[in-house]
Amino acid sequence: MGVEGGMKCVKFLLFFFNFIFWICGLALIVVGILVQMALHKTFMIRDVTASGGPIVLIVVGVVIFFIAFFGCCGAWKENYCMVTTFAVLLTLIIIIEIAAAIAAYVFRNKLSDVVQDSLTEMISNYSNSSAEFRDTVDHLQKDLKCCGVNNSTDWRNFKPDKNSVPDSCCRNVTTNCGSGTMTDATKVYQKGCHDAMEALLKKNIQWVIVAALVIAFLQIMGIVFACLLMRGIRSGYEVM
């Protein structure tokens, strides 16, 4: 009876962990989509390598979403084959996540260059782009309280006088507040957006890493419980 009760507990724990996986998979999909949108719409980072992380999050989220459902069915029906397949697939997911973490670490070292190139392109295309693009750039500078890439002088080609910046660079935004005030620190932010954006992205990456570690711990626990349930089923003990 002790073994039977223990296996019954393992069964329900595995079912519970799979429900958590199902929620985590859904969360990864949502986070991946939001990060992808932020990189390409809010931050306007065009480098294809930047999309690697969000795409991996979405793919892993979709896979976890379906594997969790598969694991729930296997645990509930006490099907040895389904539980074994679940454990193997979950192990593969952990390997993929480790690879993604390594890729994220490598990208972290390249982040500064990607941000630099993206912001430089942003400034170059500002005057000749759509109103939506300009609004996105303006919101970026307002939110981060910055101006240009490295400093406000990056906007020197913005107007013929070589001394004007977009109004979004102003400390107090009003119409034409950026005209002739490029180096006026009392009216225009002198700090560039590069450092502020890089710091924000690194902070978000850290939160993603923390979330990934939590999910990885849950996945390892899921594999442990799956192995225990597999042994119980294989030994012929009745779980119910």
MOHU-V401050 format. One record per backbone hydrogen bond with DSSP energy under -0.5 kcal/mol. NH is the residue of the N-H (numbers start at 1). CO is the residue of the C=O. E is the energy in kcal/mol with one decimal. If there is no record, write none. Layout:
nh=NH co=CO e=E
nh=NH co=CO e=E
This chain:
nh=5 co=1 e=-2.8
nh=6 co=2 e=-2.2
nh=7 co=3 e=-2.7
nh=8 co=4 e=-2.0
nh=9 co=5 e=-1.9
nh=10 co=6 e=-2.3
nh=11 co=7 e=-2.5
nh=12 co=8 e=-1.9
nh=13 co=9 e=-2.3
nh=14 co=10 e=-2.8
nh=15 co=11 e=-2.1
nh=16 co=12 e=-2.4
nh=17 co=13 e=-2.9
nh=18 co=14 e=-2.1
nh=19 co=15 e=-1.6
nh=20 co=16 e=-1.9
nh=21 co=17 e=-2.5
nh=22 co=18 e=-2.4
nh=23 co=19 e=-1.8
nh=24 co=20 e=-2.7
nh=25 co=21 e=-3.3
nh=26 co=22 e=-1.9
nh=27 co=23 e=-2.5
nh=28 co=24 e=-2.7
nh=29 co=25 e=-1.9
nh=30 co=26 e=-2.1
nh=31 co=27 e=-3.0
nh=32 co=28 e=-2.9
nh=33 co=29 e=-2.1
nh=34 co=30 e=-2.4
nh=35 co=31 e=-2.9
nh=36 co=32 e=-2.3
nh=37 co=33 e=-2.4
nh=38 co=34 e=-2.4
nh=39 co=35 e=-2.7
nh=40 co=36 e=-1.9
nh=41 co=37 e=-2.5
nh=42 co=37 e=-1.1
nh=43 co=38 e=-3.8
nh=45 co=39 e=-4.7
nh=46 co=44 e=-0.7
nh=50 co=47 e=-1.3
nh=51 co=48 e=-1.2
nh=52 co=49 e=-1.0
nh=54 co=50 e=-0.6
nh=55 co=51 e=-2.3
nh=56 co=52 e=-2.2
nh=57 co=53 e=-2.4
nh=58 co=54 e=-2.3
nh=59 co=55 e=-2.7
nh=60 co=56 e=-3.0
nh=61 co=57 e=-2.4
nh=62 co=58 e=-2.4
nh=63 co=59 e=-2.5
nh=64 co=60 e=-3.0
nh=65 co=61 e=-2.3
nh=66 co=62 e=-1.8
nh=67 co=63 e=-2.8
nh=68 co=64 e=-2.8
nh=69 co=65 e=-1.2
nh=70 co=66 e=-2.2
nh=71 co=67 e=-2.9
nh=72 co=68 e=-2.3
nh=73 co=69 e=-1.9
nh=74 co=70 e=-2.2
nh=75 co=71 e=-2.6
nh=76 co=72 e=-2.6
nh=77 co=73 e=-2.5
nh=78 co=74 e=-0.8
nh=79 co=74 e=-1.9
nh=80 co=78 e=-0.7
nh=83 co=79 e=-2.5
nh=84 co=80 e=-2.5
nh=85 co=81 e=-2.5
nh=86 co=82 e=-2.4
nh=87 co=83 e=-2.2
nh=88 co=84 e=-2.3
nh=89 co=85 e=-2.7
nh=90 co=86 e=-2.5
nh=91 co=87 e=-1.9
nh=92 co=88 e=-2.1
nh=93 co=89 e=-2.1
nh=94 co=90 e=-2.0
nh=95 co=91 e=-1.9
nh=96 co=92 e=-2.3
nh=97 co=93 e=-2.5
nh=98 co=94 e=-2.2
nh=99 co=95 e=-2.1
nh=100 co=96 e=-2.5
nh=101 co=97 e=-2.4
nh=102 co=98 e=-2.1
nh=103 co=99 e=-2.3
nh=104 co=100 e=-2.5
nh=105 co=101 e=-2.1
nh=106 co=102 e=-2.2
nh=107 co=103 e=-2.6
nh=108 co=104 e=-1.8
nh=109 co=105 e=-0.9
nh=109 co=106 e=-0.7
nh=110 co=106 e=-0.7
nh=110 co=107 e=-0.7
nh=111 co=107 e=-1.0
nh=114 co=110 e=-2.1
nh=115 co=111 e=-2.6
nh=116 co=112 e=-2.3
nh=117 co=113 e=-2.6
nh=118 co=114 e=-2.3
nh=119 co=115 e=-2.6
nh=120 co=116 e=-2.1
nh=121 co=117 e=-2.2
nh=122 co=118 e=-1.9
nh=123 co=119 e=-2.1
nh=124 co=120 e=-2.1
nh=125 co=121 e=-1.9
nh=126 co=122 e=-0.6
nh=126 co=123 e=-0.6
nh=129 co=126 e=-1.1
nh=134 co=130 e=-2.1
nh=135 co=131 e=-2.4
nh=136 co=132 e=-2.0
nh=137 co=133 e=-2.1
nh=138 co=134 e=-2.7
nh=139 co=135 e=-2.6
nh=140 co=136 e=-2.0
nh=141 co=137 e=-2.2
nh=142 co=138 e=-2.4
nh=143 co=139 e=-2.9
nh=144 co=140 e=-2.2
nh=145 co=141 e=-0.8
nh=146 co=141 e=-1.7
nh=147 co=191 e=-2.6
nh=152 co=190 e=-0.8
nh=154 co=151 e=-1.7
nh=155 co=152 e=-1.9
nh=156 co=153 e=-1.6
nh=158 co=155 e=-2.5
nh=162 co=159 e=-2.0
nh=165 co=178 e=-2.0
nh=169 co=166 e=-2.2
nh=170 co=167 e=-1.7
nh=171 co=187 e=-2.9
nh=173 co=171 e=-0.5
nh=177 co=174 e=-1.8
nh=179 co=176 e=-1.1
nh=181 co=178 e=-1.2
nh=182 co=163 e=-1.9
nh=184 co=181 e=-1.4
nh=185 co=183 e=-1.1
nh=187 co=184 e=-1.5
nh=188 co=184 e=-2.9
nh=189 co=169 e=-2.5
nh=192 co=150 e=-1.5
nh=193 co=148 e=-2.5
nh=194 co=149 e=-2.7
nh=196 co=192 e=-0.6
nh=197 co=193 e=-2.9
nh=198 co=194 e=-2.6
nh=199 co=195 e=-2.3
nh=200 co=196 e=-2.0
nh=201 co=197 e=-2.6
nh=202 co=198 e=-2.5
nh=203 co=199 e=-2.1
nh=204 co=200 e=-2.1
nh=205 co=201 e=-2.4
nh=206 co=202 e=-2.1
nh=207 co=203 e=-1.6
nh=208 co=204 e=-2.0
nh=209 co=205 e=-2.4
nh=210 co=206 e=-2.3
nh=211 co=207 e=-2.4
nh=212 co=208 e=-2.4
nh=213 co=209 e=-2.3
nh=214 co=210 e=-2.0
nh=215 co=211 e=-2.4
nh=216 co=212 e=-2.6
nh=217 co=213 e=-2.2
nh=218 co=214 e=-2.1
nh=219 co=215 e=-2.5
nh=220 co=216 e=-2.4
nh=221 co=217 e=-2.3
nh=222 co=218 e=-2.1
nh=223 co=219 e=-2.2
nh=224 co=220 e=-2.3
nh=225 co=221 e=-2.5
nh=226 co=222 e=-2.3
nh=227 co=223 e=-2.5
nh=228 co=224 e=-2.2
nh=229 co=225 e=-2.5
nh=230 co=226 e=-2.6
nh=231 co=227 e=-2.3
nh=232 co=228 e=-2.1
nh=233 co=229 e=-2.8
nh=234 co=230 e=-2.7
nh=235 co=231 e=-1.8
nh=236 co=233 e=-1.1
nh=237 co=232 e=-1.9
nh=239 co=237 e=-0.5
